[in-house]
Amino acid sequence: MSELKAIFILFTTFIIHFAVPTVNAGSEFDLLIFTQQWPATACKEWKKHNPSHTCSMPKNSETWTIHGIWPTKMGMIGPAFCNRTWFFDPEKIRPIEEELLQKWPNIYGGTSEYALWSHEWAKHGTCAAILKPLNSELHYFQNGLEFLKTFTMTDILEKSSIVPSNTEKYTISDINDAIKERINKNPVIECKVEEGGDNYISEIRICFTKELQLTDCDGVVTRNYRNGGILTNCHTTKGIIYPQYKKYTWYVELYKLLTWLQWFTL
Ligand SMILES: *[C@@H]1O[C@H](CO)[C@@H](O)[C@H](O)[C@H]1NC(C)=O
């Protein structure tokens, strides 16, 4: 009996000493990356994977939306999935759901409207939750909305005359300077390369300390993509496209039908 007790004590001591510290160490981080995405580029990528894909755009498709708030340890990606039993519960964000649908939308048509939130919460939110202002699901998502309100890239870029266009191209320095001028910290600028090698701006990341103060994003990524002092994966000499979302409205559809009918009846 006492032997069994001893084994039990040894076993629990083992668990406490080895298992628990590993969990804690794995969830430590240095700062938060706040990522905004450009819906038109995200939609383009989604359709590229499969032509039958559709996008579920926010009402205002000319606005940067939230991708997530990501706790990050210098020089590494993550931590992630810090509590695998803390599941996303749609009831918790009910009070801000309408706002989230516009400002933190899942643009991937045909997938659950909760798919992005549930993923961001499970992967990043459960790690961010050790910080008091982000210590619940509601607080995590509310904080994202606050960050967006204060640092929306739509306004920051527009103040330097960088606006969505399908004809104009911008240089990576134009974009980086515009952001630095407003927040005085180094951001990370991400592009997607499309057919023909064109670079489309896809994400802008800004960084915060654990006290939620803006800080430089230097050192947060493992990939070495510092180009001429700018943290980016975009092509540094080619122009970058900040695309407008093309909506086909009923009159465009009608026009297409009419031209087709005209050809058909000739
Ligand atoms: C994980 O989340 C569950 C559900 O909210 C909670 O009860 C538990 O205490 C959490 N575990 C840790 C280690 O924080």
Ligand as a Chemical Component Dictionary entry (heavy atoms), coordinates in Angstrom:
data_LIG
# 
_chem_comp.id                   LIG 
_chem_comp.type                 NON-POLYMER 
_chem_comp.pdbx_formal_charge   0 
_chem_comp.three_letter_code    LIG 
# 
loop_
_chem_comp_atom.comp_id 
_chem_comp_atom.atom_id 
_chem_comp_atom.alt_atom_id 
_chem_comp_atom.type_symbol 
_chem_comp_atom.charge 
_chem_comp_atom.model_Cartn_x 
_chem_comp_atom.model_Cartn_y 
_chem_comp_atom.model_Cartn_z 
_chem_comp_atom.pdbx_ordinal 
LIG C1 C1 C 0 -7.495  26.271 -19.886 1  
LIG O1 O1 O 0 -8.794  26.740 -20.164 2  
LIG C2 C2 C 0 -9.791  26.199 -19.317 3  
LIG C3 C3 C 0 -11.140 26.682 -19.826 4  
LIG O2 O2 O 0 -11.255 28.076 -19.780 5  
LIG C4 C4 C 0 -9.512  26.621 -17.863 6  
LIG O3 O3 O 0 -10.487 26.093 -17.018 7  
LIG C5 C5 C 0 -8.120  26.167 -17.469 8  
LIG O4 O4 O 0 -7.815  26.672 -16.197 9  
LIG C6 C6 C 0 -7.090  26.649 -18.481 10 
LIG N1 N1 N 0 -5.796  26.053 -18.171 11 
LIG C7 C7 C 0 -4.709  26.781 -17.962 12 
LIG C8 C8 C 0 -3.461  26.009 -17.707 13 
LIG O5 O5 O 0 -4.725  27.995 -17.991 14 
# 
loop_
_chem_comp_bond.comp_id 
_chem_comp_bond.atom_id_1 
_chem_comp_bond.atom_id_2 
_chem_comp_bond.value_order 
_chem_comp_bond.pdbx_ordinal 
LIG C1 O1 SING 1  
LIG C1 C6 SING 2  
LIG O1 C2 SING 3  
LIG C2 C3 SING 4  
LIG C2 C4 SING 5  
LIG C3 O2 SING 6  
LIG C4 O3 SING 7  
LIG C4 C5 SING 8  
LIG C5 O4 SING 9  
LIG C5 C6 SING 10 
LIG C6 N1 SING 11 
LIG N1 C7 SING 12 
LIG C7 C8 SING 13 
LIG C7 O5 DOUB 14 
# 
